[in-house]
Amino acid sequence: MSQISQPSGLALAELAEEAGVPLPAYADPGMLVQSGASLETAQSWHIAYIDHARYANALRTTKAGACFVTERFAHIVPPGTVPITVRDPRLVFAKVLARLHPEALRAAPLLGSTNVTEGCFVHPSAQIGAGVVLDPGVVIGERVFIGAGTTIGAHVVLGPDVVIGWDCSIGPSVTIAHSNIGDRSIIHAGARIGQDGFGFAMSVSGHVKVPQLGRVTIGNDVEIGANSTIDRGSGGNTVIGDGTKIDNLVQIAHNVRIGRHCVITAQVGIAGSTVLEDYVAVGGHSAIAGHLHIGRGAQLAAASRFMRDVPAGERWGGMPARPLREWFREQTTLKKLAKHRSGV
């Protein structure tokens, strides 16, 4: 029986170099770490991290070979674990895992195929870059461009004039039409990008479909979760900025413009023509009405309903959403009123 190959590992000296900090004087700089794990499951060949007090007890009993910690937790690291003190343990941990497991940064193909597999259809006018991998059942339409080093999973369909950048990873059963995808982007299984938006001219005699003529423009280093949908623009384009991360089961309607490095978690719905500026974070299961403007760096709480513009840098939540402090005050007041009326 063949065995799964293990990563060769990184020496503690390399981990410290990645973190930009020195090792403790007693640590062996040549000790190898092969992978990452949680504090509870880590063994001597693992690196772990802690960034919240709720995991302090797990840190006290961890068997990890090394652990990224802040100064706050360095004194409770057990004797068998080397503490590496950093400002942002989770961020450094992520960078180290990327070095240990580069294959995990791509949407996993259905099969481990190489180059163009039998059973694919590639239109003669398509341009396929060097080192592109096409898994079984891929369909590539007219004038498609795929940049070098990109992996296309099984049963992906790329419509005419789609552009995919370099070193991208497209998971199985994705469909992409009317779209430009930037370099190093990851699109997970089942995503639908570039289909028509929901646009109808309604009247008592019936609803007339408004032709959707725009495209979807996705920047570099974007990640789109499984079964998410991004509609093409109705006139202009739907735009996703560089570095934005979109979770599973997210719906983005036509003409939405999302800035750089936004984070949108699962089951969010964003209605047409709304703008999210750079660095906006949206909590799961939130709904954002159409034609709104969400300012740079705003944080939108989970399970909220947004019917008004949100100023830059503010934290809003609730149903309907308002500034978090205002929402919390209202909830506290209602709780007090309820207790008073019940005689508690």
Secondary structure, 3 states (H helix, E strand, C coil): CCCCCCCCCEEHHHHHHHHCCCCCCCCCCCCEECEECCCCCCCCCEEEECCCHHHHHHHHHCCCCEEEECCCCHHHCCCCCEEEECCCHHHHHHHHHHHHCHHHHCCCCCCCCCCECCCCEECCCCEECCCCEECCCCEECCCCEECCCCEECCCCEECCCCEECCCCEECCCCEECCEEECCCCEECCCCEEEECCCCEEEECCEEEECCCCCCEEECCCCEECCCCEEECCCCCCEEECCCCEECCCCEECCCCEECCCCEECCCCEECCCCEECCCCEECCCCEECCCCEECCCCEECCCCEECCCECCCCEEEECCEEEHHHHHHHHHHHHHHHHHHHCC
